[in-house]
Amino acid sequence: MPELPEVEVTRRGIAPVLTGQRVSDVVARTPALRYPLPENLHRMLSGRCLASVSRRGKYLLLDFGNGHLMIHLGMSGSLRLVPASLPAEKHDHFDLVFSVKGKALALRLRDPRRFGAILWLEGDPLAHPLLSVLGIEPLTEEFDAAWLGNELAGLSAAIKPTLMDGHRVVGIGNIYASESLFRAGIDPRAAAGRISLKRLQRLVPVIKTTLAAAIDAGGSSLRDFIRSDGRSGYFQQQYFVYGRGGEPCHVCGSTIRELRQGQRATFFCVRCQR
């Protein structure tokens, strides 16, 4: 599933190209993804200028002045910038076509599993039920060790699935939780509420630098994710533990272990993460 780094990479790829450009066409090749596609999008968006592209958690928000188009990439989605004349393939379900320097350029959603979403929001987008329940953004100054300590106080749940709870902190998916905990030297099985402030002071900057490094690397291209320009991300080349069960630790040589937490695979080094 595309996580915060992949969505942020997508935002940074499309914003400079499309901000300030006008919509010339809307092409829907399916009536629904996770939810039915909004009706009358062609009427609402044709001729409208894209004011900005922002992100909240794993949602993209395209501001057209009269409302926001909210896009979620689901489990397998990606957004690409392609010539509008390029024939659509089987899983290319939606095009938002812009006139850019006299040429038709499509923002094309590809979603093989159809778990993505395209919704039209009027009013304050952050008040929408899907966004209003989201937790803190981990790349902000507000996300610090003191905040995290207060949030985790009294919790007996393991730290790794707790970090993945989007109602607490957004966007730290399975990959980046595993990698951050390794880099901070924290056992993913440790009770969240029993981790000391000193260790949280190490964990929080590591989460930020891990996410930032992933963004700089274009995200992680596993399965279907590609960037808006069609290229793959390469953060997977920097993994210490994720997907490396049974292999030697890059740091100490011990065997990387794999277990299931909350139906998700967790990878860690027993020696490095104590």
C-alpha positions in Angstrom: 0.0 0.0 0.0 1.3 3.5 -0.8 2.2 5.2 2.5 3.0 8.8 3.4 6.3 8.9 1.5 4.8 7.5 -1.7 1.8 9.9 -1.5 4.1 12.9 -0.8 6.3 11.9 -3.7 3.2 11.8 -5.9 2.1 15.2 -4.6 5.6 16.7 -5.3 5.5 15.2 -8.8 2.2 16.6 -9.9 2.0 19.9 -8.1 4.6 21.9 -10.0 3.2 20.7 -13.3 -0.5 21.1 -12.8 -0.9 24.0 -10.3 -2.3 27.0 -12.1 -3.5 24.8 -15.1 -7.1 24.4 -16.3 -9.1 21.3 -16.6 -10.2 20.5 -20.1 -11.8 17.1 -19.6 -12.7 14.4 -17.1 -12.7 10.8 -18.2 -14.2 8.1 -15.9 -13.8 4.5 -17.2 -15.5 2.8 -14.2 -18.5 3.9 -12.2 -16.9 3.1 -8.8 -13.6 2.4 -7.0 -13.9 1.9 -3.3 -16.8 4.4 -3.5 -18.9 5.5 -6.5 -17.2 8.2 -8.5 -18.7 11.6 -8.0 -21.4 12.6 -10.5 -21.2 15.6 -12.7 -17.4 16.0 -12.2 -17.1 17.1 -15.8 -19.5 19.9 -15.2 -18.0 21.0 -11.9 -14.3 20.9 -13.1 -14.3 21.8 -16.8 -12.5 25.1 -17.1 -11.5 25.2 -13.5 -8.0 26.2 -12.5 -6.1 24.0 -10.0 -5.1 26.2 -7.1 -3.0 23.8 -5.1 -2.2 20.2 -4.3 -1.9 19.3 -0.7 -1.7 16.1 1.4 -3.4 15.0 4.6 -2.1 11.6 5.7 -2.4 9.4 2.7 -5.0 11.5 1.0 -4.3 14.0 -1.8 -6.4 17.2 -2.0 -6.7 19.0 -5.3 -8.1 22.5 -4.6 -10.2 23.9 -7.5 -11.7 26.9 -5.6 -15.2 25.5 -5.7 -14.3 22.4 -3.9 -11.6 19.8 -3.5 -11.0 16.5 -5.3 -9.8 14.0 -2.8 -7.8 11.1 -4.0 -6.6 8.0 -2.2 -4.4 5.4 -3.9 -5.8 2.5 -2.0 -3.7 -0.7 -1.9 -2.2 -0.6 -5.4 -2.9 2.7 -7.0 -0.6 5.3 -8.6 -1.1 8.6 -10.4 0.9 9.4 -13.5 1.2 12.3 -15.8 0.8 11.1 -19.4 -0.3 12.5 -22.7 -4.1 12.4 -22.8 -3.8 10.7 -26.2 -2.0 7.7 -24.7 -4.3 4.7 -24.9 -5.6 3.6 -21.5 -4.7 0.2 -20.2 -6.9 -2.3 -18.3 -6.5 -0.8 -14.9 -6.4 2.9 -15.9 -9.8 4.0 -14.4 -9.7 7.8 -14.4 -8.2 10.7 -16.2 -8.2 14.3 -15.2 -7.1 16.2 -18.3 -5.4 19.6 -18.2 -4.4 21.9 -20.9 -0.7 22.5 -20.4 1.2 24.7 -22.8 -1.4 24.0 -25.5 -1.2 20.2 -25.0 -3.6 17.8 -23.3 -1.9 16.2 -20.3 -3.8 13.6 -18.2 -3.4 12.9 -14.5 -4.2 9.2 -14.8 -5.2 6.9 -11.9 -4.2 3.3 -12.3 -5.6 1.0 -9.6 -5.5 -2.7 -10.3 -7.3 -3.7 -7.1 -9.8 -0.8 -7.1 -9.4 0.0 -3.5 -8.6 3.6 -4.2 -11.0 6.5 -3.9 -12.0 9.7 -5.7 -14.3 12.0 -3.8 -15.6 15.5 -4.3 -15.6 17.7 -1.1 -17.3 21.0 -0.6 -16.5 23.2 2.4 -13.6 22.5 4.7 -12.0 19.3 3.5 -10.4 18.6 6.8 -13.9 18.3 8.3 -14.7 15.3 6.1 -15.3 12.1 8.2 -12.3 10.4 6.5 -9.9 13.2 7.4 -11.3 14.6 10.7 -10.3 11.4 12.5 -6.7 11.3 11.4 -3.9 11.7 13.8 -0.8 14.0 13.9 1.4 14.4 10.8 4.8 12.9 11.7 6.9 15.4 9.7 5.6 18.4 11.7 7.3 20.1 14.6 4.3 19.2 16.8 5.2 15.5 16.5 7.9 15.3 19.2 8.9 12.9 22.0 6.8 14.7 24.6 3.7 14.5 22.5 4.3 10.8 21.7 5.0 10.0 25.3 1.6 11.5 26.3 -0.1 9.6 23.5 1.4 6.3 24.5 1.0 6.6 28.2 -0.7 3.6 29.8 -0.9 1.6 26.5 0.0 -2.1 26.8 -0.3 -2.7 23.0 3.0 -3.3 21.1 4.8 -0.2 19.8 4.9 -1.2 16.2 1.1 -1.6 15.5 0.6 1.5 17.7 2.8 3.6 15.4 0.7 2.3 12.5 -2.6 3.5 14.0 -3.6 6.4 11.7 -5.9 7.8 14.4 -2.7 8.6 16.4 0.0 9.2 13.8 -0.7 9.2 10.1 1.3 7.5 7.4 3.8 5.4 9.3 2.9 2.2 7.4 4.3 -1.3 7.8 7.6 -0.6 6.0 8.4 2.6 7.8 7.4 1.4 11.3 9.7 -1.6 10.9 12.6 0.4 9.6 12.2 3.2 12.1 12.1 0.9 15.1 15.2 -0.9 13.8 17.1 2.4 13.4 16.0 3.5 16.9 17.0 0.1 18.4 13.5 -0.6 19.8 11.9 -4.0 19.9 8.6 -3.9 17.9 7.0 -6.1 20.5 7.7 -3.7 23.4 4.7 -2.3 25.2 4.1 1.2 23.8 3.4 2.7 27.2 6.5 1.4 28.8 9.0 3.0 26.4 11.0 5.6 28.2 11.1 9.3 27.2 14.8 8.9 26.4 14.1 6.2 23.9 11.2 8.2 22.4 13.6 11.1 22.0 15.6 8.8 19.8 12.6 7.3 18.0 10.9 10.5 16.9 13.8 12.0 15.0 14.5 8.5 13.4 10.9 8.3 12.2 11.3 11.8 10.6 14.6 11.0 9.0 13.4 7.6 7.7 10.3 9.1 6.1 12.4 12.0 4.7 14.9 9.5 3.2 12.1 7.5 1.7 10.7 10.7 0.1 14.1 11.7 -1.3 14.4 8.2 -2.7 11.1 8.4 -4.5 9.3 6.1 -2.1 9.3 2.3 -2.1 8.3 0.6 -5.3 6.8 -2.7 -4.2 4.3 -4.3 -6.4 2.4 -1.5 -8.2 3.6 1.8 -7.0 5.3 4.1 -9.5 6.0 7.9 -9.4 4.0 10.4 -11.4 6.7 10.4 -14.1 6.5 6.6 -14.4 9.8 5.9 -12.6 10.1 3.6 -9.6 11.2 4.6 -6.2 14.2 3.0 -4.7 14.0 3.3 -0.9 13.7 -0.5 -0.8 17.4 -0.6 -1.6 18.0 1.0 1.9 15.9 -1.4 3.9 17.6 -2.8 7.1 14.9 -5.3 8.0 11.7 -5.0 6.0 11.2 -8.1 3.8 14.5 -9.5 4.9 13.3 -12.3 7.2 15.9 -15.1 7.5 18.7 -12.9 6.1 21.7 -11.6 8.1 21.4 -8.2 9.8 23.4 -5.5 8.0 24.7 -4.2 11.3 25.4 -7.2 13.6 25.0 -10.3 11.3 22.3 -11.9 13.3 19.4 -13.4 11.5 16.5 -11.1 10.8 13.3 -12.5 12.4 9.8 -12.2 11.1 6.5 -12.4 13.0 2.9 -11.3 12.6 1.5 -8.4 14.5 -2.1 -7.3 13.8 -2.2 -9.4 10.6 0.9 -7.6 9.3 4.5 -8.9 8.9 7.0 -7.4 11.3 10.8 -7.7 10.7 13.4 -7.0 13.3 16.8 -7.9 14.7 16.8 -9.4 18.2 20.3 -8.2 18.9 20.1 -4.7 17.6 16.5 -4.0 18.9 16.6 -4.7 22.7 
